[in-house]
Amino acid sequence: MEKARHIVPATNAKLITVLSIDGGGIRGIIPATVLASLESQLQELDGNDARLADYFDVIAGTSTGGLVTAMGIWGSIVSTFRSLIGPKYNGKYLRELITEKLGNTRLSDTLTNVVIPTFDIQHQQPNIFSTFEAEINPCYNAQLSDICISTSAAPTYFPPYYFKNTDAVGNDHEFNLIDGGVAANNPMLVAISEVTKQVSRESPEFFPVSPMDCGRFLMISVGTGAPKETKVDAKIASKWGLFGWLLHNGSNPIIDVFTQASGDLVDGHISVFFQAVHSQQNYLRIQVITMFRIYINQRFAKLLSEEKQQRESSETPLKAYNGFT
């Protein structure tokens, strides 16, 4: 497939825009709905051809967030995502559908920069697939279908995923991967890290922006809904063995615990950091769909539209940015 990247260097505008999408299983319908709404508002402002990929320098997604990332770039977000989590929800069906939807598309073919975390169970370390890394190391320029199947291979729900990819000199590299949520269920820090590396490498897309110039970063992080308080307490959990932590009343407590904990820690870390450098207006976390958030979405769509116009016409004077508040 011919490479069709839309990217205009962020240095042509005021802001570096980053979108992050959490993992969350069936709750992935929440970010899918939020982002479909945002895309619809962008289309009202800029025409029916507007796509989310046209407005973000980087889109990061983990697990089902990785699926939303891929489907948001290549098709209808909500309808496609619903087909992925429908009544035929099983490993074989999911793999076949992802392969059908994405075909032979590779990471380098995406319309904007993409970051998708996975975890390698053979080497016991996170494996981050990013458009940036694929340009440097061809073995990471895998098919997008392989990456999406890998990042959504949640332990106890789907089997680990194995595939091979070839580097620049013809050597095969093997990947033995599971859900990226075990390492970075909220991938915002991973996305920031990838952008920071590009700035340090003096990439023409971002240089001469400084990694500490937080006022130049505009970030939206979409979660999968606030967790429901369970009836489980220490007294109940103290009676559990291995199987109790794996399955209790239809839920998977151990997975729920580490995905929720890692997501909240990332959100807390970024919130505190941006407050410390007086740039809290540059970071928005959406966990629930409410009228307030819909209003924020509308303001954010307008801001993204203005930012895109700024990139397309360097003669347009920069406007003051008042953030999400």
N, C-alpha and C positions, 0 to 999 in steps of 0.2 A: 504494500500500500504506500502511495506517495505521502511523504511527510507534509502535513498541512497545519503547522503551528501558527497560531494567531498572534503570538506575543509581540508587543511593542515594549521596548525597554522601560522599566519602571522609572529610570532617570528622566524620562520625558514628562513625568508627572510628579505629583506631590507625594503619593503614597505607594507603598508596596502592599498589595492586598493578598491576604492569606485566608483560606477557608479550611476548617478542620471539622471532620465528621466522625463522631464516636461509633464504636461497635455496640451492639445491643440485641442481637437476635431479632425476634419478631417486633421488638420495639423500634427497629430501624425504620418503621413506617413513619415515625415522628419526624426525624430529620428529612426523610424523603418528602413529606408533606410541607414542611417549612421551606425547603429549598424549591419545591415546585411553585409555591406561592411567590417566593422571591423572584424566580425566573419569569413568572407570569407578569409581575409588576414591572420588571425590566423590559418585557416585550411591549407593555403598554407605553413605556417611555421611549423606547428605541426601535420598535417594530417587531414583527413576528419572528424574525430571524435571530433575535437576541438569544444567546445561550450563556449559561453560567460561566463556561470556560472562557468567554470573551472578557470577563470582568475580574478574574482572579489570576495573580501571578503564580500562585501555588494552591493546589487543592490536595489535602491529605485525608485519607480515610482508612479506618481499621475495621476488619471483619465485615459486618454488613455495611459499615460506613465505607469500606473499600468498594463494595458493590455499588452503593449509591454514587460514589465518585466516578466509577467507570460508566454507569448507566446515565449519569448526569451529563457526561461528555458525549456519549454516543446515541442517546435516545431519550424517550419519555421516562422521567424519574419514577413517578408514583406507579404508573401502570406496569412498568417493567419490574419494579421491586415487588409489587403484589404477586406477580406471576412467579417470582422466585421463592416466595414464602407461602404459596398456596397449599391446597390439600395434598398435593403430591410431594410434599416437602420430605425429601430423603437425599442421601448423598449422590446416588446415581442420577436422579432427575436434575438436581442442582447443577452438577457438573455438565450434563448434556445441554441444559438451557444456557448456562454461561458461555459454553463453547459455541453454541448456535448464535447467540447474540453478538459476541465479540469476534468470532471468526479467527483470522490470523493476525489481527491487530497487535502490534507490539508496543512496548512502553514508549518508544521514541515516536510513535505515530499519534500520540495524544495531542489534543488541541491546546493544552496548556501544561505547565509543569505539574506532575503528579507525584505524590509520596504515599506509599502503601507499606506499612509494617507487617512483617510475618515473624515467625520464630522457628529456627532450625533445631529440630530435636536431636540430630546427630552431633552437631557441634555445640549444642546447648548455649545458643546466643541469638539475639535478635538479628533478623535479616531485613534490611530496609531497601525496598525497591523504589528508586526515584528516577525521574527523567534525567536529573543532573548526573547521577552516578552512571546511568546507562550510556551517556555520551562519553564518559571516561573509560568505563569498563564494559565492553560489549557483552560479557557473560551475564550481566544484569539486564540486558535489553531483551527480556523474556516476553513471551506472548502474554497479553493482558489477561487472557482467560486463565492461564496457569497461575498468575499472580492473584487473581480474584478468588479462585478456588482455594488457594493456599491460605489467604488471609481470613477466609470464612470457615476454615476447617476447625471448628471449635471442639476441643476435647470432650468426649462422651456423646457428642452430637453427630460429628462427622469424622471419618477416618483421616489420618494425616495424608498429605499429598506429596507425591514424588514426581519430579520431572528433571530433564536435563536441558542445558542450554550451552551453546558453543561460543567460545571467546574469539578474539581477533585472529589467533593463529591456528584455529581449528580444534582446540582442546575442549573436550566436554566437561562441564561442571555440573555436579549433581546437587539437587536441592531436596531436602526432606523436611517439609514445612507443616506447621499448624497455625491456628488462628493468631493473628498479630495482637489480639486483645490480651494475651497472657503477658505481653511486654509493654504495650502502649495502647490501651483501650481508648484513651483520649490522645490522638496523635499530634496535638498542637505543638508540644515541645519538640517532637521529631521534625515537624515542618519548620519550626524556627531554627533548629540546628542545621537543616539542609540549606536554608536561605543564608544563614551566617557563614557556612562553608563557602558558598558561592561569592559572598561579599569578600571574604578573605582571599579567595582565588582571583579577585578582581574581575569577575564575570561581567561582560558588557551589559547583561540584563539588569544588574543591580549596582555595580560600581559607578560612582564613588560614594555610595551610601555607607555610613559607618554602622557596624553591628550594634553599637550602643545608641544610635540615633532612633530611639523608640518612637519619636513623634512621626517618623516616616512609615511606620508599620500600622496597618489597619487590619484587625483580625476579628473574624467571627468564628466562634466555636459552637457547633450544634450537637447537643447531647440527645439521649434517647428517653428523656423524661425523668422526673424525680423518682427515686425508689420508694416503693410502698413499705410502710412499717410492717414487719412481719410479727407473728405471734411467737416467734422463736426467741427464747432468752437463754442465759447461761445454764439455767437448771435443765432445760430441755436438751440443749446441745451437748451437755456433759455426758449424756447417755448415748450419744452417737458413736458409732465406730466408723470404719471406712465408708460403708455403704450409706450411712446416715448423712455424711457430709456430701456424698455424691448425689443422693436423691432423697428429697423430703417433700411430701405433699405436692408432687409434680414439679418441683423446682430443683435446681442444682446449687445448693448453698455455697460450696467452696468456690465455684466459678463466679457466682453472683458477688461474693465477698471481694475477690481480688480485682474483678473488673470495675466494680463500683469504687473501691478504695483507690486504685490507680488513677481513675478518671477524676475523682474529687481532688486528689493531691496535685495533679497537673493544673487543674483549674485554680486551686488555691495559690499555688506557686506563681502562676502567671499574673493573677489578680494582684497579689501583694507586690510583685516586682514592678508592674506597671504603675501602681499607686506610688511606690517608692521613687520612681523617676518622673512622677507627675504627668503620666500619660495614660491614666486609667480610662479616659474617654476613647482610647484607641482599641479597646478590647471589649468584645461583647460575647457573653455566654448565654445561649438559649437552651433551656431544659424543658420548657412546657409551651404549649400553644395557647396563648391567651390573646385577648384583644390588645393588651399592652404590647405584647411581642409583635403582633401583626402591625401595629402602628410603627414600632421600631423598624420592622422589616421594610415598611414603605419609605421611611426616611433613609434607610440603608440603601435601598434600590436607587433612590434619587442621587445619593452620594456616589455610588458606583457608576451610575450613568454619567455624572459630571466628570468623574475621574477618567472614564473611557474617552470622553470627548476631548479632555485635556491631552491625552496621549496622542490622539489622532490629529490634533492641531496645536503645535507648540507655541502658536501665536496667542492662544487663549490665556489671559492672565489667571494666575492661581488664585483660588478663592480660599478664604479662611475656613478652617475645618473646626467645627464645634463638637465633634464626637457624637456618641450615641445618646447622651443625656439631654 
